Structures are given as structure tokens and as C-alpha cells.
Amino acid sequence: VVVAPPRAYEVRIKIICTSLCHSDVTIWSIKDPAGFPRIFGHEAVGVVESVGEHVEEVSVGDMVLSCFLAHCGDCVDCRSVRSNVCSGVPLGLQEGVMPRDGTSRFTDASGAPVQHFLNVSSFSEYTVVDVTHVVKVAAAMPPEKACLLSCGVSTGVGAAWKVAAVEPKSTVAVFGLGSVGLAVAEGARLQGAGRIIGVDLNPDKFEIGKTFGVTDFVNPMDIGERSISEVIKEMTGGGADYCFECIGLASLMSDAFQSCRPGWGKTIILGVEMHFSPVSINPYEILQGKTIMGSLFGGIKAKTDIPILMNRYLNKELHLDEFITHEVGFHDINKAFELLMAGKSLRCIIWMDR
């Protein structure tokens, strides 16, 4: 492909490394003809190769990470503590073009446009990203660790930190211990949660989860006729203070809501419902004071919150190394897909120069 120079408010980045997220696999597997050809990838770190007009916060040679969610800093949402969903440069999930002028910076050998993905498209040696979607990386930060903060880990840690504001000594239940679920556990651990219950069908996830603060494990296959909510209510004396759904199943969202404590229990939905099914909630439970809320990118405002997470890693507070289970070169990117779809990896780092 040909990668055009950056236009106003854009930067062209030479990718150092990228990683594979379930969102890439989910959209790729739909294989909607209208969505192809498309360059996937949205978790990445690279070096700024060139900048367009009006770009002042980064310069050529700066190391940056990409974010699918913009942070312009000027709109009403960016200025508010109540939202991280930038309305100045709105998130367009399906457009496949640059957010400001609606055109692509990628063309194929015949000159036909190739679509972008989630405002990043990092499965390419070079990409063009709006400046609102990049964050400078601290010089001491290893690029492969910074890469993890582009999406999945920030989404999970942020959900516990920014969205739920988990309180010290509280009880937390995490439904689904993939990368995002484990990152929720890590965020709850950093917040000082007293008990973190992991719920997953894979028994191996308990040992993995212990690294990130999981103290108890529930396998739905091992609880007989009892429901998940019955088990968690019994374990916690009435329900968990915070429940996080990290899979994307309406039935599990309902289970999570039923598992949280009446009076003040919060249920946070991180998973995108994979079948587009509605969630059924008993309104009587809402009247009891329970709340259910959504979380996009963990409530993270990229340009202010990700530097905090980088510092917490450098200060040996935030676990990142343990999320990286595999590393491959760009020519072996299909192996990264195979590992993730088989449930054998958390994050596979894909290096451009290997």
C-alpha cells in the first residue's frame, strides 16, 4: 500500500510494534464486503515520521502510542470529568476514513482507497493518525509495554479506577478473565480491593489471575444447579460491591447485575454484546439502589491518564509484563491471530523489524 503524507492535524508514524486485540478479530471475522479492504490494528507504538499543519504537541522523532478514542482537550466532554468520549473528534467505528475530512490515507497499487480501522490501522509499517489519537511515550518506557496501554489494559484498569472508583477493602467480581478482565482485576488491586473474584470457564485463568490480584475463582461449570449470582452472593454475604462484565454476552451482563449488592452495588459493562442482544434487567433491583453503567476505554482520557499509568509501571506499581505471553515478527502476524482465537495468548506483541 501507499501511505500518503499527513494533512492538517495529522501525524505519520513509523510503527515499532503493535499487538492484537479481540476487537480486531471480531470485526475481521465478520468479513463484511463493505468493510474491505481494510488495514486492522489499533494497539501500537511508533516514531513520528512527519507531521501536518497545526500539529504542535508532537514532533518528528517523538515516540508515541496510538489510541482509538480521541482526546482533543477542548470539547465539552474532554473538559468534563464525567466523560471521556470526545465530541470534538467523534468516534466513528465503521467509517474507515480519517475523522476530519472523511478520506483515507491508504491506497493500493492501483490507486484505490484502503480503509482505516478504529482511527489507527497499525498493521502497516507506516500509518497516519489524527493528533488527537496519539500520546507521547516516556523515554524510559519500553515500547512493547507502552503498546499495551493503547487499548486493552487501559480499558480494564481504567474501568476499576476511573469508572467504578473501586474503594479500598471492597469486593469485586470480574466476569471473564481475558486481557481486559485481568486488567480490571489489576485495576481493582491497585485501588486496594479486599477481595477479587474471577469468573471464567477456563480453570487455568485462576493461576494467571493471581498475578493481577484475583483472590477467588468461580468456574460456572463447577457449581452444579446453582446460578453464578447465588454463588457470589454466598461468597460475599449478599453480593459484590462491584461487578464487571468483560465478555460481551447479554446473559452474563444480567448475571453480573444480579451478583452485585443491593443498596450500592455497581455493575460495569465493558464487553460489546457479540450477538447484538438486549439486556434484561429487573427494575425492582434498580429500585433497591443497584446501578448498571457502561465503560468505553475505561473512562480513560488518553493524554492525561495514560502518562499516569506509564509512571505507575515505571514505579513498579502497575503490572504490564505479565500480559505479554507471545512475541512474533510482522511476517508471522497470522500466528498472533491463531493464538488469540485459540485462547492461548493474552497479548501477542508484533514487531515490525523482526
QUIQUIQUI-V791149 format. One record per backbone hydrogen bond with DSSP energy under -0.5 kcal/mol. CO is the residue of the C=O (numbers start at 1). NH is the residue of the N-H. Records with the same first field share a line. If there is no record, write none. Layout:
# QUIQUIQUI-V791149
CO=NH  NH
This chain:
# QUIQUIQUI-V791149
2=4  107
7=10
9=131
10=52
11=13  129
12=49  50
13=15  127
14=47
16=352
17=45
18=350
19=42  43
21=24  25
22=26
23=27
24=28
25=29
26=30
27=31
28=31
31=33
32=35
33=36
37=115
38=40
40=123
41=121  122
42=44
43=19
44=66
45=16  17
46=64
47=14
48=61
50=12
52=55
53=9
54=56
59=62
62=48
63=137
64=46
65=135
70=86
75=79
76=80
77=80
80=83
84=86
87=90
91=93
96=116
98=102
103=98
105=4
106=114
107=2
108=111
112=108
114=106
115=39
117=120  121
122=124
125=15
127=13
129=11
130=133
131=134
132=71
133=67
135=65
138=141
140=142
142=145  146
143=147
144=148
145=148
146=149
147=150
148=151  153  154
150=68
151=155
152=156
153=157
154=158
155=159
156=160
157=161
158=162  163
159=164
160=166
167=170
170=194  195
171=241  242
172=197
173=175  244
174=176  199
175=246
178=182
179=183
180=184
181=185
182=186
183=187
184=188
185=189
186=190
187=191
188=193
189=192
192=169
195=172  197
196=198  215  216
197=174
198=200  218
199=176
201=203
202=205
203=206  207
204=208
205=209
206=210
207=211
208=211  212
209=212  214
210=213
216=198
218=200  220
219=222
220=223
223=226
227=231
228=232
229=233
230=234
231=235
232=236
233=237  238
240=261
241=266
242=173
243=268
244=175  246
245=270  271
248=274
249=253
250=254
251=255
252=256
253=257
254=258
255=259
256=259  260
257=260
259=240
261=265
262=264
265=291
266=243
267=269  293
268=245  270
269=295
271=273
273=276
279=281
281=283
282=285  286
283=287
284=288
285=290
286=289
288=263
291=267
293=269
295=297
296=299
297=300
300=302
301=304  305  306
302=306
304=308
305=309
306=310
307=311
308=312
309=313
310=314
311=315
312=317  318
313=316
318=320
320=323  324
321=324
323=325  347
326=349
328=351
329=332
330=333
332=335  336
333=337
334=338
335=339
336=340
337=341
338=342
339=344  345
340=343
347=325  326  349
348=20
349=328  351
350=18
351=330  354
